[in-house]
Amino acid sequence: MILQKPTFEVIAPDFGHSFTYQKFDEDKPNMNTVWHYHPELELVYINGGSGKRQIGSHVSYYNDGDLILIGSNLPHCGFTDGTTGNKSETVVQMKQDFLGFDFFNIPEMKKIQTIFEACKGGIAFYGKTKKKIGEKIEILEYQTDFQKLLSILNILNELGNSEEFKLLNAEGFSMESSMKDNDRINMVFNFVKNNFKEEISLETIADLTSMTVPSFCRYFKKITKKTFVQFVNEYRLVHASKLLAEKPMSIADVAFESGFNNFSHFNKSFKQFTGQNPSEYRNQLKSIIQ
């Protein structure tokens, strides 16, 4: 059994800065791969590549890069590694009141207020928004500190005006809980991340959280709006999506490597989750790439 303590990330902007800006690439990879959370909002642009998106109780597969906005104290995992094939990953982090308590309450900031509220459950942007805003985020690298600040406000305002987005925890991922609850749910997420290929019994996970099985099931459903079995199943299906897109493996091997011991159950679950059977999903991705 692998236990990984949930991480509370402390983010401290450099002296004289109200936000942090980091750019990662092949020479400087992002090493923060565990489940973690922080009070700062986080805007992430991934230039190219494909991989897993794990935010709150939401897990999905992104392709051809990603643009995501993550709310305060919303647990998430690293989005890139040595296998995602992206050119770079740019991260901007800021507290919701990084320009003062009242700055975003003025009428001109209404769109930004709206996006701050919506990102509590995490938002993924797509289409022209992803490409246009992604380019603006990458240009931040060459701007002065003051230009960066103005550009970030402009980016947030444009995101607030965009209709090309998906709420990742649309049913409401509750983080209005105590820090103890945050740590407990992150412990569960980390355990699933490290053990999803194995059978995870409710007794094991309940014992991990020092709860009875009925209490844990009620707790997990209240926090994530999903059953634990549903969450684990979705995690496995997203991993299968990644393998189907990136590895020349047989579909039976993909099922096994994703934690499914019953091939027919895997096929049925995958079609319910994606709307396609595994073969159709793989063939569609091939046609897109070609």
TIZARO-955498 format. One record per atom (N, C-alpha, C, O): x, y, z; residue in one letter. Coordinates in steps of 0.05 Angstrom, whole numbers, padded with zeros to 5 digits, always signed. Layout:
XYZa
...
//
This chain:
+00017-00024+00000m
+00000+00000+00000m
+00018+00025+00000m
+00035+00028+00017m
+00013+00043-00019i
+00029+00067-00021i
+00012+00090-00010i
-00010+00096-00020i
+00022+00103+00011l
+00008+00126+00022l
+00024+00151+00016l
+00048+00152+00020l
+00011+00171+00006q
+00024+00196-00001q
+00009+00218+00013q
-00015+00223+00007q
+00023+00232+00030k
+00009+00253+00046k
+00001+00276+00027k
+00017+00284+00011k
-00024+00285+00030p
-00032+00307+00013p
-00015+00332+00018p
-00006+00337+00040p
-00011+00347-00003t
+00007+00370-00001t
-00008+00396-00001t
-00024+00401-00019t
-00001+00413+00018f
-00011+00441+00017f
+00013+00457+00006f
+00033+00459+00019f
+00009+00469-00017e
+00031+00483-00030e
+00031+00512-00021e
+00011+00526-00023e
+00054+00521-00012v
+00058+00549-00004v
+00070+00564-00028v
+00091+00557-00038v
+00055+00584-00037i
+00064+00599-00061i
+00071+00627-00052i
+00054+00642-00042i
+00096+00635-00055a
+00105+00661-00047a
+00116+00676-00071a
+00138+00668-00081a
+00103+00696-00081p
+00113+00712-00104p
+00140+00724-00097p
+00146+00730-00074p
+00157+00728-00117d
+00182+00741-00113d
+00177+00769-00101d
+00156+00781-00105d
+00198+00780-00088f
+00195+00806-00076f
+00187+00827-00097f
+00199+00828-00119f
+00167+00843-00091g
+00158+00864-00109g
+00138+00854-00129g
+00131+00869-00148g
+00128+00830-00126h
+00108+00819-00144h
+00083+00810-00129h
+00084+00802-00106h
+00060+00813-00142s
+00034+00806-00130s
+00024+00779-00141s
+00003+00769-00132s
+00038+00767-00159f
+00030+00741-00171f
+00056+00726-00179f
+00078+00738-00179f
+00053+00701-00185t
+00076+00685-00194t
+00072+00677-00223t
+00050+00672-00232t
+00094+00676-00237y
+00094+00667-00265y
+00117+00647-00269y
+00140+00653-00262y
+00110+00624-00279q
+00130+00603-00284q
+00126+00590-00311q
+00103+00587-00320q
+00148+00584-00324k
+00146+00570-00350k
+00164+00545-00348k
+00187+00547-00341k
+00152+00522-00355f
+00166+00497-00355f
+00169+00486-00383f
+00151+00490-00400f
+00191+00472-00388d
+00195+00460-00414d
+00212+00435-00411d
+00215+00425-00388d
+00222+00424-00432e
+00238+00399-00431e
+00262+00402-00413e
+00270+00384-00399e
+00275+00426-00413d
+00299+00430-00397d
+00292+00437-00368d
+00308+00433-00350d
+00267+00446-00363k
+00258+00453-00336k
+00230+00442-00332k
+00211+00457-00334k
+00227+00416-00327p
+00201+00404-00325p
+00187+00412-00298p
+00201+00418-00279p
+00161+00411-00298n
+00145+00416-00274n
+00146+00390-00257n
+00135+00370-00266n
+00158+00392-00234m
+00162+00368-00217m
+00139+00364-00197m
+00139+00344-00183m
+00120+00382-00196n
+00098+00380-00177n
+00076+00362-00188n
+00057+00371-00200n
+00079+00335-00184t
+00061+00316-00196t
+00041+00304-00176t
+00023+00289-00185t
+00043+00311-00150v
+00024+00299-00131v
-00001+00317-00129v
-00001+00340-00137v
-00022+00306-00117w
-00046+00321-00111w
-00038+00343-00091w
-00025+00338-00071w
-00046+00368-00097h
-00040+00390-00079h
-00061+00411-00082h
-00078+00410-00100h
-00061+00430-00064y
-00080+00452-00065y
-00067+00477-00053y
-00048+00474-00037y
-00078+00500-00059h
-00067+00525-00049h
-00089+00546-00051h
-00107+00543-00068h
-00088+00567-00035p
-00109+00588-00037p
-00109+00604-00062p
-00128+00617-00069p
-00086+00604-00076e
-00084+00620-00101e
-00099+00608-00124e
-00101+00583-00127e
-00111+00625-00141l
-00122+00616-00166l
-00099+00608-00185l
-00077+00619-00182l
-00103+00589-00202e
-00081+00581-00220e
-00091+00579-00249e
-00111+00565-00255e
-00077+00593-00266l
-00083+00593-00295l
-00060+00578-00309l
-00037+00585-00306l
-00067+00556-00323v
-00047+00539-00335v
-00051+00537-00365v
-00074+00531-00374v
-00030+00542-00381y
-00031+00537-00409y
-00011+00516-00417y
+00013+00519-00411y
-00020+00494-00429i
-00002+00473-00439i
-00001+00474-00469i
-00022+00471-00482i
+00022+00480-00479n
+00026+00483-00508n
+00031+00456-00521n
+00053+00445-00519n
+00010+00445-00534g
+00012+00419-00547g
+00012+00396-00528g
+00011+00399-00504g
+00013+00372-00539g
+00014+00348-00523g
-00013+00339-00513g
-00033+00352-00519g
-00013+00317-00499s
-00038+00305-00489s
-00033+00291-00463s
-00011+00281-00458s
-00053+00290-00446g
-00049+00277-00420g
-00074+00278-00403g
-00096+00283-00413g
-00071+00272-00377k
-00093+00272-00358k
-00098+00299-00346k
-00079+00314-00340k
-00123+00305-00342r
-00132+00329-00327r
-00146+00319-00302r
-00167+00307-00303r
-00134+00325-00279q
-00145+00315-00253q
-00149+00339-00235q
-00130+00350-00223q
-00174+00348-00232i
-00180+00372-00217i
-00205+00366-00200i
-00226+00359-00211i
-00203+00368-00174g
-00225+00361-00156g
-00232+00332-00161g
-00215+00315-00161g
-00258+00327-00163s
-00267+00299-00168s
-00269+00293-00198s
-00279+00272-00206s
-00260+00312-00215h
-00261+00309-00244h
-00235+00298-00255h
-00214+00307-00248h
-00238+00277-00272v
-00215+00267-00287v
-00222+00265-00316v
-00244+00256-00323v
-00205+00274-00333s
-00210+00272-00362s
-00184+00273-00377s
-00163+00276-00366s
-00186+00269-00403y
-00162+00268-00421y
-00162+00292-00439y
-00182+00298-00453y
-00140+00307-00440y
-00138+00330-00458y
-00121+00323-00482y
-00103+00306-00480y
-00126+00335-00505n
-00111+00330-00529n
-00104+00357-00542n
-00120+00375-00542n
-00081+00358-00554d
-00071+00383-00568d
-00070+00406-00548d
-00080+00428-00554d
-00058+00401-00525g
-00054+00423-00505g
-00079+00428-00489g
-00100+00415-00492g
-00077+00447-00470d
-00099+00453-00452d
-00096+00481-00441d
-00074+00492-00439d
-00119+00493-00434l
-00120+00518-00420l
-00140+00516-00398l
-00164+00512-00403l
-00131+00518-00373i
-00149+00513-00350i
-00145+00535-00329i
-00123+00546-00325i
-00167+00540-00315l
-00167+00559-00293l
-00177+00545-00268l
-00200+00534-00269l
-00161+00544-00247i
-00167+00528-00223i
-00173+00547-00200i
-00157+00565-00195i
-00195+00542-00186g
-00202+00559-00164g
-00186+00555-00138g
-00170+00537-00137g
-00191+00572-00119s
-00177+00571-00093s
-00182+00545-00078s
-00205+00536-00076s
-00161+00533-00068n
-00162+00509-00052n
-00175+00485-00066n
-00185+00467-00053n
-00175+00485-00092l
-00186+00463-00107l
-00163+00443-00113l
-00145+00450-00128l
-00164+00419-00102p
-00141+00401-00105p
-00138+00393-00135p
-00158+00388-00149p
-00113+00391-00143h
-00107+00383-00171h
-00080+00370-00172h
-00065+00370-00153h
-00075+00358-00195c
-00051+00342-00199c
-00035+00355-00221c
-00046+00370-00237c
-00009+00348-00223g
+00007+00358-00246g
-00005+00349-00272g
-00016+00327-00275g
-00003+00366-00292f
-00016+00361-00318f
+00004+00351-00340f
-00005+00341-00360f
+00029+00355-00335t
+00049+00347-00355t
+00071+00330-00342t
+00077+00332-00318t
+00083+00313-00358d
+00106+00297-00349d
+00122+00290-00374d
+00118+00301-00396d
+00140+00271-00371g
+00158+00264-00394g
+00143+00250-00417g
+00155+00247-00438g
+00118+00242-00412t
+00104+00227-00433t
+00082+00244-00447t
+00070+00235-00466t
+00077+00268-00437t
+00054+00284-00449t
+00061+00296-00476t
+00043+00303-00491t
+00087+00300-00481g
+00095+00309-00508g
+00089+00339-00513g
+00087+00347-00536g
+00086+00355-00492n
+00080+00383-00496n
+00106+00399-00500n
+00127+00391-00491n
+00103+00422-00513k
+00127+00439-00517k
+00134+00454-00492k
+00157+00457-00485k
+00113+00464-00477s
+00118+00479-00453s
+00092+00480-00436s
+00071+00473-00446s
+00095+00488-00411e
+00073+00492-00393e
+00078+00518-00378e
+00098+00522-00365e
+00058+00536-00381t
+00061+00562-00368t
+00040+00565-00346t
+00016+00558-00350t
+00048+00574-00322v
+00031+00575-00299v
+00031+00603-00287v
+00053+00614-00281v
+00008+00614-00283v
+00005+00640-00269v
-00012+00635-00244v
-00034+00623-00246v
-00003+00644-00221q
-00017+00639-00196q
-00021+00666-00182q
-00002+00682-00180q
-00045+00671-00171m
-00051+00696-00157m
-00073+00692-00137m
-00090+00675-00141m
-00073+00706-00116k
-00095+00706-00097k
-00118+00722-00109k
-00114+00740-00125k
-00142+00715-00101q
-00166+00728-00113q
-00166+00758-00107q
-00178+00773-00122q
-00153+00766-00085d
-00152+00794-00078d
-00124+00805-00082d
-00115+00823-00068d
-00110+00795-00102f
-00082+00802-00106f
-00078+00832-00113f
-00056+00843-00111f
-00100+00845-00121l
-00098+00874-00126l
-00114+00890-00105l
-00121+00913-00110l
-00119+00878-00083g
-00134+00892-00062g
-00162+00880-00058g
-00172+00868-00077g
-00173+00884-00035f
-00199+00872-00029f
-00222+00883-00046f
-00241+00868-00053f
-00220+00908-00054d
-00243+00921-00068d
-00239+00924-00098d
-00257+00932-00113d
-00215+00918-00108f
-00209+00925-00136f
-00228+00911-00155f
-00237+00924-00174f
-00234+00886-00151f
-00251+00871-00169f
-00281+00875-00165f
-00298+00863-00178f
-00288+00893-00146n
-00316+00899-00141n
-00326+00922-00158n
-00350+00928-00158n
-00308+00935-00173i
-00317+00957-00190i
-00331+00946-00215i
-00326+00924-00223i
-00350+00961-00227p
-00366+00951-00249p
-00349+00940-00273p
-00357+00921-00285p
-00326+00953-00278e
-00310+00944-00301e
-00298+00916-00297e
-00289+00904-00317e
-00299+00906-00273m
-00287+00880-00267m
-00308+00858-00265m
-00302+00836-00256m
-00333+00864-00274k
-00355+00845-00271k
-00349+00818-00284k
-00354+00797-00273k
-00337+00819-00308k
-00331+00794-00323k
-00310+00777-00308k
-00312+00753-00307k
-00291+00791-00296i
-00270+00777-00281i
-00282+00765-00256i
-00275+00743-00248i
-00299+00780-00243q
-00313+00770-00219q
-00328+00744-00226q
-00328+00724-00211q
-00341+00744-00249t
-00357+00721-00258t
-00339+00696-00262t
-00346+00674-00254t
-00315+00701-00275i
-00297+00678-00280i
-00285+00668-00254i
-00279+00644-00251i
-00280+00686-00235f
-00270+00678-00209f
-00289+00660-00195f
-00282+00641-00182f
-00315+00666-00197e
-00336+00650-00184e
-00338+00623-00198e
-00341+00602-00185e
-00337+00623-00224a
-00341+00598-00240a
-00318+00579-00236a
-00322+00555-00237a
-00294+00589-00232c
-00270+00572-00231c
-00267+00557-00204c
-00248+00542-00201c
-00286+00561-00186k
-00285+00546-00161k
-00285+00516-00165k
-00273+00501-00149k
-00298+00507-00187g
-00298+00479-00194g
-00279+00472-00216g
-00278+00449-00225g
-00263+00491-00226g
-00244+00486-00247g
-00258+00490-00275g
-00280+00482-00279g
-00243+00503-00293i
-00254+00509-00320i
-00233+00501-00341i
-00209+00508-00337i
-00241+00488-00362a
-00224+00482-00385a
-00234+00497-00409a
-00258+00496-00415a
-00217+00512-00422f
-00224+00527-00446f
-00215+00513-00471f
-00195+00498-00471f
-00230+00516-00493y
-00223+00502-00518y
-00226+00521-00541y
-00233+00545-00538y
-00222+00510-00565g
-00227+00525-00590g
-00208+00549-00594g
-00185+00548-00586g
-00219+00570-00605k
-00203+00594-00611k
-00194+00607-00585k
-00172+00619-00584k
-00209+00604-00563t
-00201+00616-00538t
-00175+00604-00528t
-00157+00618-00519t
-00174+00577-00529k
-00149+00564-00520k
-00125+00573-00536k
-00104+00578-00524k
-00128+00575-00562k
-00105+00583-00579k
-00098+00613-00574k
-00074+00619-00571k
-00118+00630-00575k
-00113+00659-00572k
-00101+00666-00545k
-00082+00681-00543k
-00115+00657-00524i
-00106+00663-00497i
-00079+00649-00491i
-00062+00660-00477i
-00076+00625-00501g
-00051+00611-00497g
-00027+00627-00507g
-00006+00628-00494g
-00030+00638-00531e
-00009+00655-00542e
-00003+00679-00525e
+00020+00687-00521e
-00025+00691-00514k
-00021+00715-00497k
-00007+00707-00471k
+00009+00723-00460k
-00013+00684-00460i
+00000+00675-00436i
+00030+00670-00441i
+00047+00677-00424i
+00037+00659-00464e
+00065+00653-00469e
+00081+00679-00474e
+00105+00680-00468e
+00068+00700-00484i
+00082+00725-00489i
+00089+00739-00463i
+00106+00756-00463i
+00075+00732-00441l
+00081+00744-00415l
+00111+00742-00408l
+00122+00759-00395l
+00124+00721-00418e
+00152+00716-00412e
+00170+00740-00420e
+00190+00745-00408e
+00162+00754-00441y
+00179+00775-00452y
+00170+00803-00443y
+00180+00823-00453y
+00151+00805-00425q
+00140+00831-00417q
+00152+00841-00391q
+00162+00825-00375q
+00150+00866-00386t
+00158+00877-00360t
+00138+00870-00339t
+00116+00860-00346t
+00144+00874-00314d
+00126+00866-00293d
+00099+00881-00295d
+00078+00869-00292d
+00100+00907-00302f
+00075+00923-00305f
+00059+00913-00329f
+00035+00911-00327f
+00073+00907-00351q
+00059+00897-00375q
+00046+00870-00369q
+00024+00864-00378q
+00060+00853-00353k
+00049+00827-00346k
+00023+00831-00331k
+00003+00817-00336k
+00023+00850-00311l
-00001+00854-00295l
-00025+00863-00313l
-00047+00852-00310l
-00020+00882-00331l
-00041+00891-00349l
-00051+00868-00367l
-00075+00865-00372l
-00032+00852-00376s
-00039+00830-00394s
-00055+00809-00379s
-00074+00798-00391s
-00049+00803-00354i
-00064+00783-00338i
-00092+00793-00334i
-00111+00777-00337i
-00096+00819-00329l
-00123+00829-00326l
-00139+00826-00353l
-00162+00819-00353l
-00125+00832-00375n
-00138+00829-00401n
-00145+00800-00407n
-00166+00795-00418n
-00127+00782-00400i
-00132+00754-00404i
-00156+00744-00388i
-00173+00730-00398i
-00157+00752-00363l
-00179+00744-00345l
-00206+00755-00356l
-00226+00742-00355l
-00205+00780-00366n
-00229+00792-00377n
-00239+00778-00402n
-00263+00773-00406n
-00220+00770-00419e
-00227+00755-00444e
-00238+00728-00437e
-00256+00718-00450e
-00226+00715-00417l
-00237+00689-00408l
-00265+00692-00398l
-00282+00674-00402l
-00271+00714-00384g
-00297+00719-00374g
-00318+00724-00396g
-00342+00720-00392g
-00308+00732-00419n
-00326+00737-00442n
-00329+00713-00460n
-00347+00712-00478n
-00312+00693-00456s
-00312+00670-00474s
-00335+00651-00468s
-00344+00648-00446s
-00345+00639-00490e
-00366+00618-00487e
-00355+00590-00493e
-00369+00571-00492e
-00328+00589-00498e
-00315+00564-00505e
-00302+00552-00480e
-00278+00553-00477e
-00319+00542-00462f
-00308+00531-00437f
-00325+00509-00427f
-00349+00506-00434f
-00314+00493-00409k
-00328+00471-00397k
-00322+00472-00367k
-00299+00473-00359k
-00343+00471-00350l
-00340+00469-00321l
-00333+00441-00314l
-00348+00422-00321l
-00310+00437-00301l
-00300+00410-00296l
-00314+00396-00273l
-00317+00371-00274l
-00323+00411-00253n
-00338+00399-00232n
-00365+00413-00231n
-00373+00427-00212n
-00380+00409-00253a
-00405+00423-00258a
-00426+00419-00236a
-00442+00436-00230a
-00425+00395-00224e
-00445+00389-00203e
-00438+00401-00176e
-00453+00399-00157e
-00415+00414-00175g
-00407+00427-00150g
-00388+00410-00133g
-00397+00394-00117g
-00362+00415-00136f
-00343+00402-00119f
-00340+00419-00094f
-00328+00440-00095f
-00349+00409-00071s
-00350+00426-00047s
-00323+00427-00034s
-00312+00407-00025s
-00312+00452-00032m
-00288+00455-00016m
-00293+00475+00006m
-00275+00488+00016m
-00319+00478+00014e
-00326+00496+00035e
-00323+00481+00062e
-00335+00489+00082e
-00306+00461+00062s
-00302+00445+00086s
-00277+00453+00101s
-00263+00472+00093s
-00272+00440+00123s
-00249+00447+00139s
-00223+00437+00126s
-00224+00421+00108s
-00201+00448+00137m
-00175+00439+00127m
-00171+00409+00131m
-00158+00396+00116m
-00183+00399+00153k
-00181+00370+00159k
-00195+00354+00136k
-00185+00334+00128k
-00218+00364+00127d
-00232+00351+00104d
-00215+00353+00079d
-00214+00333+00064d
-00203+00375+00074n
-00186+00378+00051n
-00164+00358+00051n
-00158+00345+00031n
-00151+00354+00074d
-00129+00335+00077d
-00139+00306+00072d
-00126+00290+00059d
-00163+00301+00083r
-00174+00274+00081r
-00181+00267+00052r
-00174+00245+00043r
-00194+00286+00038i
-00201+00280+00010i
-00177+00278-00008i
-00176+00262-00027i
-00157+00295-00002n
-00132+00293-00018n
-00117+00267-00013n
-00105+00256-00031n
-00119+00257+00012m
-00107+00231+00018m
-00120+00209+00001m
-00107+00191-00010m
-00147+00210-00002v
-00162+00191-00018v
-00153+00194-00047v
-00149+00174-00061v
-00152+00219-00058f
-00144+00223-00085f
-00116+00212-00091f
-00112+00199-00111f
-00098+00217-00073n
-00071+00207-00076n
-00070+00177-00076n
-00055+00165-00092n
-00086+00164-00059f
-00086+00135-00058f
-00097+00124-00084f
-00085+00104-00095f
-00118+00135-00095v
-00129+00126-00120v
-00108+00130-00143v
-00105+00112-00160v
-00095+00153-00143k
-00075+00159-00163k
-00053+00137-00164k
-00044+00130-00185k
-00046+00127-00141n
-00024+00108-00139n
-00032+00079-00140n
-00016+00061-00144n
-00058+00074-00137n
-00067+00046-00135n
-00090+00039-00153n
-00102+00017-00149n
-00097+00056-00172f
-00121+00051-00188f
-00120+00025-00205f
-00141+00015-00213f
-00096+00015-00210k
-00093-00010-00226k
-00100-00034-00210k
-00105-00056-00221k
-00101-00031-00183e
-00107-00053-00166e
-00136-00051-00156e
-00150-00031-00160e
-00146-00073-00144e
-00173-00072-00133e
-00172-00055-00107e
-00156-00060-00089e
-00189-00035-00105i
-00190-00018-00082i
-00217-00023-00068i
-00238-00015-00078i
-00217-00036-00045s
-00242-00042-00031s
-00250-00018-00015s
-00234-00001-00007s
-00276-00016-00010l
-00287+00005+00007l
-00276+00003+00035l
-00272+00023+00049l
-00271-00022+00044e
-00260-00026+00071e
-00232-00014+00073e
-00226-00002+00093e
-00216-00017+00052t
-00189-00006+00052t
-00189+00024+00053t
-00174+00036+00069t
-00205+00036+00036i
-00205+00065+00035i
-00218+00078+00059i
-00210+00099+00068i
-00238+00064+00070a
-00251+00074+00095a
-00231+00072+00118a
-00230+00091+00135a
-00216+00051+00119d
-00196+00048+00140d
-00174+00069+00138d
-00164+00080+00158d
-00167+00076+00113l
-00147+00097+00108l
-00156+00124+00120l
-00139+00140+00129l
-00182+00129+00119t
-00192+00155+00128t
-00203+00153+00157t
-00214+00172+00167t
-00199+00130+00170s
-00208+00125+00197s
-00238+00129+00200s
-00248+00142+00219s
-00253+00118+00181m
-00282+00120+00181m
-00293+00092+00176m
-00280+00074+00166m
-00319+00089+00183t
-00333+00064+00175t
-00340+00066+00146t
-00340+00088+00134t
-00346+00043+00134v
-00353+00044+00105v
-00377+00061+00099v
-00376+00078+00081v
-00400+00058+00114p
-00423+00075+00109p
-00417+00105+00112p
-00426+00122+00097p
-00401+00111+00133s
-00394+00139+00138s
-00377+00150+00116s
-00381+00173+00107s
-00357+00134+00107f
-00340+00144+00085f
-00356+00148+00059f
-00352+00168+00046f
-00374+00130+00053c
-00390+00132+00028c
-00407+00157+00029c
-00409+00171+00009c
-00419+00163+00052r
-00435+00188+00054r
-00417+00213+00052r
-00424+00232+00039r
-00394+00211+00065y
-00375+00234+00065y
-00365+00239+00036y
-00365+00262+00028y
-00357+00218+00022f
-00345+00222-00005f
-00366+00233-00024f
-00360+00250-00041f
-00391+00222-00022k
-00413+00232-00040k
-00419+00261-00034k
-00425+00276-00052k
-00419+00268-00008k
-00425+00296-00001k
-00404+00315-00012k
-00411+00337-00021k
-00378+00308-00010i
-00357+00325-00018i
-00354+00327-00049i
-00352+00348-00060i
-00356+00304-00062t
-00350+00303-00091t
-00374+00301-00109t
-00371+00304-00133t
-00397+00296-00098k
-00422+00291-00113k
-00420+00266-00130k
-00435+00263-00149k
-00402+00248-00123k
-00399+00223-00137k
-00395+00201-00117k
-00386+00206-00094k
-00402+00176-00124t
-00395+00154-00107t
-00366+00148-00110t
-00354+00155-00131t
-00354+00134-00091f
-00325+00127-00093f
-00321+00108-00116f
-00301+00111-00131f
-00338+00089-00120v
-00336+00070-00142v
-00337+00084-00169v
-00321+00078-00187v
-00354+00104-00171q
-00356+00119-00196q
-00331+00135-00201q
-00321+00136-00224q
-00319+00147-00180f
-00295+00163-00183f
-00272+00145-00192f
-00257+00152-00211f
-00268+00122-00180v
-00246+00104-00187v
-00250+00094-00216v
-00231+00093-00231v
-00275+00087-00223n
-00281+00078-00250n
-00274+00099-00271n
-00263+00093-00292n
-00282+00124-00265e
-00275+00146-00284e
-00245+00150-00286e
-00235+00155-00308e
-00231+00147-00264y
-00202+00150-00264y
-00190+00129-00283y
-00172+00135-00299y
-00199+00105-00280r
-00189+00083-00297r
-00195+00087-00326r
-00179+00082-00344r
-00219+00097-00332l
-00228+00102-00360l
-00211+00124-00373l
-00205+00123-00397l
-00205+00145-00357v
-00188+00166-00368v
-00160+00156-00374v
-00148+00163-00394v
-00150+00139-00356h
-00123+00127-00361h
-00125+00110-00386h
-00106+00110-00402h
-00147+00095-00390a
-00150+00079-00414a
-00151+00097-00439a
-00139+00090-00460a
-00164+00120-00437s
-00165+00139-00460s
-00137+00148-00467s
-00130+00150-00491s
-00121+00153-00447k
-00093+00162-00452k
-00077+00140-00466k
-00062+00145-00485k
-00080+00115-00456l
-00065+00092-00468l
-00074+00087-00497l
-00058+00082-00515l
-00100+00089-00502l
-00111+00085-00529l
-00100+00105-00549l
-00095+00099-00572l
-00096+00130-00539a
-00086+00151-00556a
-00056+00150-00560a
-00046+00159-00581a
-00041+00140-00540e
-00012+00144-00541e
+00004+00118-00544e
+00027+00119-00552e
-00008+00095-00538k
+00008+00070-00538k
-00003+00050-00558k
-00027+00047-00561k
+00015+00037-00573p
+00006+00016-00592p
+00001-00010-00579p
+00013-00031-00585p
-00018-00009-00560m
-00025-00033-00544m
-00051-00045-00554m
-00068-00030-00566m
-00055-00070-00550s
-00081-00082-00556s
-00102-00071-00537s
-00095-00062-00515s
-00127-00071-00544i
-00148-00060-00527i
-00150-00077-00502i
-00157-00067-00480i
-00146-00103-00504a
-00146-00120-00481a
-00125-00112-00461a
-00129-00112-00436a
-00101-00106-00471d
-00079-00097-00453d
-00085-00070-00441d
-00078-00065-00418d
-00098-00053-00456v
-00105-00026-00446v
-00124-00030-00422v
-00122-00017-00402v
-00144-00048-00426a
-00163-00053-00404a
-00149-00063-00379a
-00154-00053-00357a
-00131-00082-00382f
-00116-00093-00360f
-00099-00072-00346f
-00098-00071-00322f
-00085-00056-00362e
-00067-00036-00351e
-00082-00013-00338e
-00070+00003-00323e
-00108-00012-00343s
-00124+00010-00331s
-00140+00000-00307s
-00156+00014-00295s
-00135-00025-00299g
-00148-00036-00275g
-00173-00051-00279g
-00188-00057-00260g
-00180-00058-00305f
-00204-00073-00311f
-00196-00103-00315f
-00179-00109-00333f
-00208-00120-00300n
-00203-00149-00303n
-00223-00163-00321n
-00219-00185-00330n
-00245-00149-00326n
-00266-00160-00343n
-00268-00143-00369n
-00275-00120-00368n
-00261-00156-00391f
-00259-00141-00417f
-00286-00130-00426f
-00288-00108-00436f
-00307-00147-00423s
-00334-00138-00432s
-00343-00114-00415s
-00356-00096-00425s
-00337-00115-00389h
-00345-00093-00371h
-00330-00068-00379h
-00341-00046-00378h
-00304-00071-00387f
-00288-00048-00395f
-00301-00035-00420f
-00304-00011-00422f
-00308-00052-00440n
-00320-00041-00465n
-00346-00027-00460n
-00350-00005-00471n
-00362-00038-00443k
-00388-00026-00436k
-00384+00000-00421k
-00397+00021-00428k
-00366+00000-00402s
-00361+00025-00386s
-00349+00047-00403s
-00356+00070-00400s
-00331+00039-00421f
-00317+00059-00438f
-00337+00072-00456f
-00336+00097-00461f
-00356+00057-00468k
-00375+00068-00486k
-00395+00086-00471k
-00403+00107-00481k
-00402+00079-00446q
-00420+00096-00430q
-00406+00122-00424q
-00418+00143-00423q
-00380+00121-00419f
-00364+00144-00411f
-00358+00163-00434f
-00359+00188-00430f
-00351+00152-00457t
-00342+00169-00480t
-00362+00170-00503t
-00360+00188-00520t
-00382+00152-00503g
-00401+00151-00525g
-00391+00134-00549g
-00404+00132-00569g
-00367+00123-00546q
-00355+00106-00567q
-00342+00081-00554q
-00335+00082-00530q
-00341+00060-00569n
-00326+00037-00559n
-00296+00043-00562n
-00289+00062-00577n
-00278+00028-00549p
-00249+00034-00550p
-00237+00036-00579p
-00221+00053-00584p
-00246+00018-00597s
-00236+00018-00624s
-00244+00044-00639s
-00228+00056-00652s
-00269+00052-00636e
-00279+00076-00649e
-00264+00100-00638e
-00257+00119-00653e
-00259+00101-00612y
-00245+00123-00599y
-00217+00126-00610y
-00208+00148-00617y
-00203+00104-00612r
-00175+00104-00622r
-00175+00112-00651r
-00158+00128-00659r
-00193+00102-00668n
-00193+00108-00696n
-00200+00138-00701n
-00189+00150-00719n
-00218+00149-00684q
-00225+00177-00687q
-00201+00195-00681q
-00196+00214-00695q
-00186+00188-00660l
-00162+00203-00653l
-00141+00202-00675l
-00128+00222-00681l
-00138+00178-00687k
-00119+00175-00709k
-00127+00193-00733k
-00109+00206-00745k
-00152+00195-00739s
-00161+00211-00761s
-00157+00241-00755s
-00151+00257-00774s
-00160+00249-00730i
-00156+00277-00722i
-00126+00284-00725i
-00119+00305-00735i
-00109+00266-00715i
-00080+00271-00716i
-00069+00272-00744i
-00052+00288-00751i
-00080+00254-00761q
-00070+00253-00789q
-00082+00276-00805q
-00077+00278-00829q
//
